[in-house]
Amino acid sequence: MGFLTLVDQREQLHTNIELARDNRETKRSNATLLRWGSIGLLAGGVVCTIVSGGLCGLALIGIAATSFFASTQEDSDGEVYQNSVDSEAQQLSTVEGDLRFRQKIADSIETGG
Amino acid sequence: MNKERALSRRLILVVMLILIWVIVWNSIFAIATGQLLVGVVGGVVGLALIGMSIEGSVMRKLEGREVPDLALLMLGLIILVLVYGEIRDLIINDLEFLGEFYLPGLIALIRILGSFGLAALLIWETFKLMRKPLP
């Protein structure tokens, strides 16, 4: 593969990694928000149980569980993006290795070595 | 007022602190990663909770009330959700990205470490509450 093709490939991989990272961070932030919602609902459930008995507390546990399971789904999506970041980072390191190798060859031709 | 297994002001404060800590740091994280709307809305909710804690009327109304078993179970669930979530988040957190320092990773790390500290405080307060069974 030619030097310029490798440079283009490196740029493309950089763009892909940044995109996957942005998607991962959005998923992470959503998962944290949903978990925060679960904790808030459970805290509301504690207050509700103390003030007016167990029934509304049980209802809030149910809603908190829904929010929690939604957060685990966001976590899983985030991990998918993380895997994509990892695999593209691996490819990037191979491409950069190839580029360094070609640069060394070019340098040795230039210096006559 | 029942003095045994009564809700303490410190326990209420720890739960409020957990809610404030997670939402405020997640807002900072969202802003740092370019999700402005999520960050601003979270920040406003965080400020409202801080205001509620400083104003203190909710705490005054709840302090000293008897804590039923179901409420204790819910406190345990809060601890589980908090710790589980922060461990999952810690696994995919990086402080360095493509060879450069990554600020959102540091922001998330501060939130995660603080959450662990607050979870430990909540465990401590919940055990203190459990050690005082109703007669």
Interface residues (C-beta under 8 A of the other chain):
Chain A: H14 I17 E18 R21 D22 R24 E25 T26 R28 S29 A31 T32 L33 R35 W36 S38 I39 G40 L42 A43 G45 V46 V47 T49 I50 V51 G53 G54 G57 L58 I61 A64 F68 S71 D75 G78 E79 Q82 A89 L92
Chain B: L7 V15 I18 L19 V22 I23 N26 F29 A30 T33 G34 Q35 V38 G42 L62 R65 E66 V67 P68 L70 A71 M74 L75 L77 I78 V81 L82 G85 R88 D89 I92 F97 L98 P104 A108 R111
